Amino acid sequence: MTKNKRSAETDVSGDVGDASALYRMDHSDPKSELVDRTGLSHDDLQQIARLMEALRTLREAEERLSAASLKYMRLSSVDMRALHFLIVAGNTEVLPTPGAIAAHLGISSASTTKLLDRLERGGHISRERHPDDRRALVIRITPETHEAAKRTVGQQQANRFNAAARLTPDEREVVERFLRDMTAEIDVSGIAWAEAAEAGALAETAEGAASE
């Protein structure tokens, strides 16, 4: 290993143990080909790197929470999204139908039927006749599953409220503006390469379904 290579690895992986070094723009974009850093001081860039690192640790914590909840409930991510929808519907006195669940999850009626069959076999939901339309069904989460979800992943998710509550009103405004601004910056809507990838994935799914 050359001396220069050893120095570069030390800068990126260590930098006095600072994990935010991985997000330093002089490491990931040394020629300013991606980001114009004109007018930003060294301290500004260091602070931004720490902010990006904080976002990374938040994403990792959310991923660990999601993985733990899926293992605990023994359900898929789509199953958990369906149950969360049913919990919110119950709290807001909305009567969730299979069609509403399909629309929320963005899946077909056939896939929704399979999902509901699976959840019903597991004792997580019940099907009832709609009070205003006897031809329609209302889907309910069972009390046991509701309680299990609430005391585990639900409680952990709700703890995020505490972090927001500790901020001042002005700080919340800044954080909200930052998060919405960043969301807009990384949104792939209308981006050619992302739309091409999506179209390719849909084509592969259609071909797979046709061959079954």
Secondary structure in CASP SS format (residue, H / E / C, confidence):
PFRMAT SS
TARGET T0000
AUTHOR 0000-0000-0000
METHOD secondary structure of the structure
MODEL  1
M C 1.00
T C 1.00
K H 1.00
N H 1.00
K H 1.00
R H 1.00
S H 1.00
A H 1.00
E H 1.00
T H 1.00
D H 1.00
V H 1.00
S H 1.00
G H 1.00
D C 1.00
V C 1.00
G C 1.00
D C 1.00
A H 1.00
S H 1.00
A H 1.00
L H 1.00
Y H 1.00
R C 1.00
M H 1.00
D H 1.00
H H 1.00
S H 1.00
D C 1.00
P C 1.00
K C 1.00
S C 1.00
E C 1.00
L C 1.00
V C 1.00
D C 1.00
R C 1.00
T C 1.00
G C 1.00
L C 1.00
S C 1.00
H H 1.00
D H 1.00
D H 1.00
L H 1.00
Q H 1.00
Q H 1.00
I H 1.00
A H 1.00
R H 1.00
L H 1.00
M H 1.00
E H 1.00
A H 1.00
L H 1.00
R H 1.00
T H 1.00
L H 1.00
R H 1.00
E H 1.00
A H 1.00
E H 1.00
E H 1.00
R H 1.00
L H 1.00
S H 1.00
A H 1.00
A H 1.00
S H 1.00
L H 1.00
K H 1.00
Y H 1.00
M H 1.00
R C 1.00
L C 1.00
S C 1.00
S H 1.00
V H 1.00
D H 1.00
M H 1.00
R H 1.00
A H 1.00
L H 1.00
H H 1.00
F H 1.00
L H 1.00
I H 1.00
V H 1.00
A H 1.00
G H 1.00
N H 1.00
T C 1.00
E C 1.00
V C 1.00
L C 1.00
P C 1.00
T C 1.00
P H 1.00
G H 1.00
A H 1.00
I H 1.00
A H 1.00
A H 1.00
H H 1.00
L H 1.00
G C 1.00
I C 1.00
S C 1.00
S H 1.00
A H 1.00
S H 1.00
T H 1.00
T H 1.00
K H 1.00
L H 1.00
L H 1.00
D H 1.00
R H 1.00
L H 1.00
E H 1.00
R H 1.00
G C 1.00
G C 1.00
H C 1.00
I E 1.00
S E 1.00
R E 1.00
E E 1.00
R E 1.00
H C 1.00
P C 1.00
D C 1.00
D C 1.00
R C 1.00
R C 1.00
A C 1.00
L E 1.00
V E 1.00
I E 1.00
R E 1.00
I E 1.00
T C 1.00
P H 1.00
E H 1.00
T H 1.00
H H 1.00
E H 1.00
A H 1.00
A H 1.00
K H 1.00
R H 1.00
T H 1.00
V H 1.00
G H 1.00
Q H 1.00
Q H 1.00
Q H 1.00
A H 1.00
N C 1.00
R H 1.00
F H 1.00
N H 1.00
A H 1.00
A H 1.00
A H 1.00
R C 1.00
L C 1.00
T C 1.00
P H 1.00
D H 1.00
E H 1.00
R H 1.00
E H 1.00
V H 1.00
V H 1.00
E H 1.00
R H 1.00
F H 1.00
L H 1.00
R H 1.00
D H 1.00
M H 1.00
T H 1.00
A H 1.00
E H 1.00
I H 1.00
D C 1.00
V C 1.00
S C 1.00
G C 1.00
I C 1.00
A H 1.00
W H 1.00
A H 1.00
E H 1.00
A H 1.00
A H 1.00
E H 1.00
A H 1.00
G H 1.00
A H 1.00
L H 1.00
A H 1.00
E H 1.00
T H 1.00
A H 1.00
E H 1.00
G H 1.00
A H 1.00
A H 1.00
S H 1.00
E C 1.00
END
